[in-house]
Amino acid sequence: MSSRISIPDRPLNILITKTLTLPEVTAEDEAMIRDAAGPGASITIVDNPRAGIEHATEADVILGITPRSLFRAAPNLKWVHATASGVDMFMYEEFVESAVVLTGEKGLVGGHLADTAFGLLLALTRRIKTAIELGPEGWTLENREDMRFSEIELEGLAMGIVGFGGTGRHLARRAFAFGMTVRAIDAFPVEPSDGVEVVEGMDALDDVIRNSDVLAVGLPLTDDTRSMCNDEFFSAMKSTAIFVNVTRGEIIDGPSLVRALENGAIGGAALDVAPVEPLPADSPLWKFKNCVMTPHTAGASQHRGRRNLERFCRNLAALREGNAFEGVVDKQAGF
């Protein structure tokens, strides 16, 4: 799909819906958008997508999230810039089959997700989770010895990265700095970087699963990736390997992960996302000492909103100048 669209022969009408990653639009932000949009642009800011429905009739551009109800209310819509790294919520048939261009944070999000991934990984390998949970009891001789004799260092371990997008690249950068060897695979031809000499194709998946000490999955959620981390996937991993996922929880088959942890098929799991969210209080995943989780908070960063706004403004300028957009999503592929 082309990333170029026809600019209307009138000032742009822009609808902005606030979201979790764009909770506020300051006067400075609005001025930056207005400057990029050109003379006479109309900018409407609402608190959520539902509130945008009554303002959507004339909208040419939406910055935010566009559920089906909002999409149907916007007959003149030509372009949506998403304020979310995952775009699976846009993949309903009407939107996918439309001529509306979708752009977003593609390639911008990754550093803060990788930070959380390594925080969780270190919480397991350096027994930080155990020490925090034990509190003062951690100082007993038995507990200290248990932690000291079971801690491992990352240097020299092999990290496999499945999906070498923004998050995958930042994971590789951090793994390389920790002295790990890195092997990355992706479904599409992508350039190597940061300790990865070549990005292999998905035909190497089985080999990467078998040989990784840390296996990080950074894939988008699509029909092909949903529940791909199943019994067969986990049984192929080393029994000492740690599974990491900070991108999309639905990639994991929940019962399969529980079985892998119960049976010792894998060494542990480090998760910011869960197969079902919010993860129920009675989920077996809470009980495992070798499973550490955060509640889908890795996407937070003091820089994230600004980065995406700046990209949106660059794309507004590209629209006016007839140039290609940044961060274009392939709606047919789903990412």
VMD Tcl script that draws the C-alpha trace (Angstrom):
set ca {
  {0.00 0.00 0.00}
  {1.31 3.45 -0.87}
  {2.24 5.75 2.00}
  {1.39 8.81 -0.08}
  {-2.13 10.23 0.02}
  {-3.84 13.07 -1.73}
  {-3.97 16.20 0.33}
  {-7.40 17.88 0.31}
  {-7.77 21.21 -1.50}
  {-8.52 22.94 1.78}
  {-6.97 23.18 5.27}
  {-6.53 19.84 7.03}
  {-9.03 18.68 9.63}
  {-7.20 16.76 12.38}
  {-8.84 14.84 15.20}
  {-6.67 13.90 18.20}
  {-7.90 11.28 20.64}
  {-6.02 11.07 23.93}
  {-4.80 7.60 24.92}
  {-2.64 5.92 27.54}
  {0.50 6.85 25.63}
  {-0.80 10.33 24.75}
  {-2.61 11.38 27.94}
  {-2.19 15.11 27.34}
  {-1.67 17.47 24.43}
  {-0.05 20.64 25.70}
  {-0.35 24.06 24.13}
  {3.22 23.61 22.91}
  {2.31 20.25 21.36}
  {-0.71 21.73 19.63}
  {1.36 24.62 18.27}
  {3.91 22.15 16.88}
  {1.13 20.15 15.18}
  {-0.54 23.26 13.82}
  {2.73 24.50 12.36}
  {3.34 21.16 10.64}
  {-0.25 20.93 9.38}
  {-0.14 24.23 7.58}
  {-2.27 27.37 7.49}
  {-5.86 27.15 8.60}
  {-5.70 23.57 9.89}
  {-8.50 22.59 12.23}
  {-7.42 20.61 15.31}
  {-9.92 18.97 17.64}
  {-8.68 17.25 20.81}
  {-10.91 14.85 22.73}
  {-10.36 12.75 25.83}
  {-10.90 9.34 24.23}
  {-11.87 7.71 20.92}
  {-15.54 7.45 21.87}
  {-15.67 11.21 22.45}
  {-14.26 11.70 18.97}
  {-17.25 10.16 17.18}
  {-19.27 13.38 17.13}
  {-16.29 15.28 15.67}
  {-15.22 12.69 13.10}
  {-17.38 13.60 10.10}
  {-14.93 16.10 8.63}
  {-11.71 14.49 9.90}
  {-8.98 13.91 7.31}
  {-6.46 12.69 9.87}
  {-6.75 10.99 13.25}
  {-3.94 10.90 15.77}
  {-4.71 8.24 18.35}
  {-6.70 5.01 18.38}
  {-9.47 4.38 15.87}
  {-11.93 1.65 16.85}
  {-14.57 0.55 14.37}
  {-17.20 2.97 15.76}
  {-14.93 5.96 15.21}
  {-13.81 4.74 11.79}
  {-17.41 4.43 10.62}
  {-18.09 8.00 11.73}
  {-15.21 9.39 9.63}
  {-16.13 9.09 5.92}
  {-13.43 11.54 4.81}
  {-10.62 9.86 6.75}
  {-7.40 9.40 4.78}
  {-4.74 8.69 7.38}
  {-4.44 7.46 10.97}
  {-1.31 7.86 13.05}
  {-1.48 5.37 15.94}
  {-0.42 6.15 19.48}
  {0.27 2.48 20.20}
  {3.15 0.20 19.29}
  {0.90 -2.80 18.73}
  {-1.63 -2.20 15.96}
  {-3.65 -5.40 16.20}
  {-6.63 -3.35 17.44}
  {-6.77 -1.70 14.00}
  {-6.94 -4.96 12.10}
  {-10.70 -5.17 11.60}
  {-11.80 -5.84 8.05}
  {-13.27 -2.44 7.23}
  {-10.08 -0.63 8.16}
  {-7.70 -3.14 6.61}
  {-9.55 -3.13 3.30}
  {-9.89 0.66 3.18}
  {-7.52 3.07 1.46}
  {-6.78 4.78 4.80}
  {-3.04 4.82 5.50}
  {-1.89 3.69 8.95}
  {1.34 4.93 10.48}
  {2.62 4.82 14.04}
  {5.50 4.15 16.38}
  {7.00 1.38 14.27}
  {10.74 1.40 14.96}
  {10.50 4.07 17.68}
  {9.47 1.83 20.56}
  {12.01 -0.62 21.90}
  {14.51 0.89 24.29}
  {12.24 1.06 27.32}
  {10.78 -2.36 26.54}
  {14.29 -3.80 26.43}
  {15.12 -2.07 29.72}
  {12.23 -3.87 31.39}
  {13.16 -7.16 29.72}
  {16.64 -7.00 31.17}
  {15.35 -5.87 34.54}
  {13.13 -8.94 34.66}
  {15.91 -11.16 33.36}
  {18.31 -9.94 36.04}
  {15.60 -10.35 38.67}
  {15.74 -14.08 37.86}
  {19.40 -14.69 37.08}
  {20.74 -12.61 39.98}
  {17.95 -13.78 42.34}
  {16.82 -10.20 42.92}
  {13.19 -11.30 42.95}
  {13.99 -13.88 45.64}
  {15.89 -11.38 47.77}
  {13.08 -8.81 47.64}
  {10.46 -11.40 48.53}
  {12.53 -12.76 51.43}
  {13.20 -9.33 52.92}
  {15.08 -9.66 56.25}
  {14.97 -13.46 55.95}
  {17.33 -13.16 53.01}
  {20.14 -12.61 55.46}
  {19.88 -16.04 57.03}
  {22.77 -18.31 56.14}
  {20.54 -20.83 54.40}
  {18.82 -18.29 52.19}
  {22.01 -16.42 51.33}
  {23.70 -19.65 50.34}
  {20.70 -20.71 48.26}
  {20.84 -17.43 46.35}
  {24.63 -17.35 45.95}
  {24.85 -20.94 44.73}
  {22.06 -20.49 42.19}
  {22.94 -17.09 40.71}
  {24.25 -17.02 37.16}
  {25.84 -14.26 35.11}
  {24.76 -13.31 31.64}
  {28.21 -13.02 30.12}
  {28.82 -15.84 27.68}
  {25.19 -16.92 27.47}
  {23.37 -17.13 24.14}
  {20.33 -14.95 23.54}
  {17.94 -15.82 20.75}
  {15.69 -13.01 19.52}
  {12.60 -13.95 17.55}
  {11.46 -10.82 15.72}
  {14.11 -8.21 15.00}
  {12.11 -5.01 15.07}
  {12.61 -2.07 17.40}
  {12.42 -4.11 20.60}
  {14.58 -6.88 19.20}
  {17.31 -4.46 18.17}
  {17.41 -2.85 21.59}
  {17.50 -6.26 23.24}
  {20.46 -7.19 21.08}
  {22.27 -3.97 22.00}
  {21.88 -4.66 25.71}
  {22.73 -8.35 25.37}
  {25.91 -7.47 23.50}
  {26.88 -5.03 26.26}
  {26.39 -7.82 28.83}
  {28.81 -10.01 26.90}
  {26.17 -12.35 25.52}
  {26.20 -13.83 22.05}
  {23.11 -12.94 20.03}
  {21.27 -14.71 17.27}
  {18.27 -12.99 15.69}
  {15.59 -14.12 13.26}
  {12.77 -12.35 11.48}
  {10.06 -13.20 8.98}
  {11.21 -10.40 6.67}
  {14.64 -9.35 5.38}
  {15.94 -6.75 7.85}
  {19.32 -5.16 8.40}
  {21.55 -6.52 11.20}
  {22.76 -4.27 14.02}
  {24.28 -4.13 17.50}
  {26.06 -7.46 17.85}
  {23.97 -9.28 15.24}
  {26.00 -9.95 12.11}
  {23.16 -11.46 10.11}
  {19.41 -11.68 10.69}
  {18.28 -15.18 9.80}
  {14.91 -16.20 8.41}
  {12.17 -18.04 10.25}
  {13.49 -21.33 8.91}
  {16.11 -21.06 11.67}
  {13.45 -20.82 14.41}
  {13.75 -24.41 15.65}
  {17.53 -24.18 15.88}
  {17.38 -20.86 17.73}
  {14.83 -22.24 20.20}
  {17.00 -25.29 20.92}
  {20.26 -23.41 21.44}
  {19.32 -20.25 23.33}
  {20.00 -19.73 27.03}
  {17.67 -16.74 26.92}
  {14.90 -16.75 24.32}
  {13.21 -13.40 23.74}
  {10.12 -13.12 21.56}
  {9.50 -9.66 20.12}
  {6.88 -10.39 17.49}
  {3.73 -8.45 16.65}
  {0.39 -10.12 17.28}
  {-1.02 -11.59 14.06}
  {-3.01 -14.66 13.12}
  {0.28 -16.46 12.55}
  {1.87 -15.52 15.88}
  {-1.13 -15.93 18.19}
  {-0.42 -18.78 20.68}
  {2.75 -19.76 18.80}
  {4.56 -20.26 22.12}
  {2.88 -23.58 22.88}
  {3.84 -27.00 24.26}
  {5.95 -27.83 21.22}
  {7.72 -24.47 21.43}
  {8.58 -24.74 25.12}
  {9.55 -28.41 24.98}
  {12.16 -27.54 22.35}
  {13.88 -25.04 24.67}
  {16.76 -25.91 26.97}
  {15.52 -26.94 30.40}
  {17.66 -24.13 31.84}
  {16.60 -21.47 29.33}
  {14.65 -18.36 30.29}
  {11.73 -17.24 28.14}
  {11.27 -13.46 27.77}
  {8.27 -11.62 26.34}
  {7.63 -7.89 26.73}
  {5.64 -7.31 23.53}
  {2.36 -9.23 23.10}
  {1.00 -11.70 25.64}
  {-1.38 -13.42 23.24}
  {1.65 -14.88 21.49}
  {1.85 -17.20 24.51}
  {-0.46 -20.15 24.98}
  {-1.09 -19.76 28.71}
  {-1.67 -23.40 29.71}
  {1.44 -24.42 27.75}
  {3.59 -21.95 29.67}
  {2.18 -23.19 32.98}
  {2.99 -26.77 32.01}
  {6.52 -25.81 30.95}
  {7.19 -24.18 34.32}
  {5.54 -26.99 36.30}
  {7.42 -29.74 34.47}
  {10.80 -27.98 34.39}
  {10.78 -27.86 30.60}
  {12.24 -24.33 30.83}
  {14.32 -22.57 33.44}
  {12.06 -19.57 33.94}
  {9.93 -16.85 32.41}
  {10.33 -13.06 32.42}
  {7.11 -11.37 31.30}
  {5.66 -7.90 31.01}
  {2.68 -9.26 29.09}
  {0.36 -12.16 29.87}
  {-1.76 -14.56 27.80}
  {-4.85 -12.99 29.38}
  {-4.83 -9.42 30.68}
  {-5.28 -8.51 33.39}
  {-3.81 -11.79 34.60}
  {-6.35 -13.29 37.05}
  {-5.35 -13.52 40.70}
  {-5.84 -17.29 40.58}
  {-3.53 -17.79 37.59}
  {-0.95 -20.51 38.28}
  {1.72 -18.20 36.88}
  {1.77 -16.24 40.15}
  {3.00 -19.24 42.13}
  {6.27 -19.98 40.33}
  {9.48 -18.74 41.92}
  {11.14 -18.79 38.50}
  {8.49 -16.59 36.86}
  {8.75 -12.83 37.27}
  {6.18 -10.43 35.85}
  {5.30 -6.77 35.53}
  {1.73 -5.69 34.63}
  {2.20 -4.59 31.00}
  {4.05 -1.45 32.04}
  {7.21 -1.79 29.92}
  {5.79 0.55 27.28}
  {6.10 3.56 29.57}
  {8.81 6.17 28.97}
  {9.17 9.86 29.61}
  {10.26 10.22 25.96}
  {7.71 8.03 24.19}
  {4.88 10.48 23.61}
  {7.18 13.23 22.40}
  {8.99 10.94 19.97}
  {5.73 9.88 18.38}
  {4.36 13.43 18.22}
  {7.52 14.54 16.45}
  {7.12 11.71 13.95}
  {3.48 12.67 13.41}
  {4.56 16.23 12.68}
  {7.24 15.06 10.26}
  {4.56 13.02 8.53}
  {2.26 16.04 8.39}
  {5.05 17.92 6.64}
  {5.59 14.95 4.31}
  {1.87 14.97 3.48}
  {1.97 18.61 2.46}
  {5.15 18.11 0.43}
  {4.04 14.91 -1.26}
  {6.72 12.77 0.37}
  {6.55 9.30 1.89}
  {5.56 8.77 5.52}
  {7.63 7.30 8.33}
  {6.41 4.31 10.32}
  {3.97 2.95 7.75}
  {2.09 -0.18 8.81}
  {1.45 -2.93 6.28}
  {-2.22 -3.53 7.03}
  {-2.29 -6.81 5.14}
  {0.63 -8.18 7.13}
  {-0.72 -6.71 10.38}
  {2.39 -4.74 11.43}
}
mol new
graphics top color blue
foreach p $ca { graphics top sphere $p radius 0.5 }
foreach p [lrange $ca 0 end-1] q [lrange $ca 1 end] { graphics top cylinder $p $q radius 0.2 }
display resetview
